[in-house]
Amino acid sequence: MDPKPVEGGFYAIVDPAHCGGRSPVEVAQQVLSGGAAVLQLRMKTGSDRERVALAWALRELTRTARVPFVVNDRADLALLVDADGLHLGQDDLSVADARRLLGARQLGVSTHDPEQARVAERAGADLIGFGPVFDTSTKERPDPTVGLATLAEVCRAARVPVVAIGGLTPERAREAYRAGATWVAAISAVTAADDVAASARAFAPEVGS
Ligand code: 3NM
């Protein structure tokens, strides 16, 4: 069944390195039961076989929940598991090359300053990730923190939806939605929380805006 049409909200990212030592599949289940509107797999370590196995497990869960599933970095993996989208970093495939492989699937690009956001949009990104909005210790070697004012500037200029990312908490999510973000993404504040579902719920815009 196709995913439900969604217009924004909590963009969950599950990274097995940030699940508080728990199974990422169980954490993903909790994230979905907390109403995440999108679920992205991020997995920077481990073997390809482990990555594929986890991607399939999350693909099944998201299909049952009718939530779009996005794979980070890897076009081959996105195609293999029939993901709804691919999220690209600045050093990954270009949007044009990813488009050749993925056709109409959603392509997101991580950007870290207004110029990168403009370039990604011109290149045909369907969605722009922008951050880190606040300090984060989840990402190794994060780019400089951009802050809410620059997030608002990027949201005003963009004609595609913007995902705010980096150091977001439920309280800060409210500010990010107010700054114009369509989506708010978080890793540690949700997947490392004691009550994952409750934390996911607290990121929803109807709670937060
Ligand atoms: N990308 P947390 S910041 C994966 O700036 C990622 O593009 C970022 O984790 C960017 O919610 C980030 O735990 C880490 O801060 C987000």
Boltz pocket constraint, residues with backbone or C-beta under 6 A from the ligand:
constraints:
  - pocket:
      binder: B
      contacts: [[A, 110], [A, 111], [A, 112], [A, 129], [A, 130], [A, 131], [A, 132], [A, 133], [A, 134], [A, 135], [A, 136], [A, 137], [A, 138], [A, 139], [A, 142], [A, 143], [A, 165], [A, 166], [A, 167], [A, 168], [A, 185], [A, 186], [A, 187], [A, 188], [A, 189]]
      max_distance: 6.0
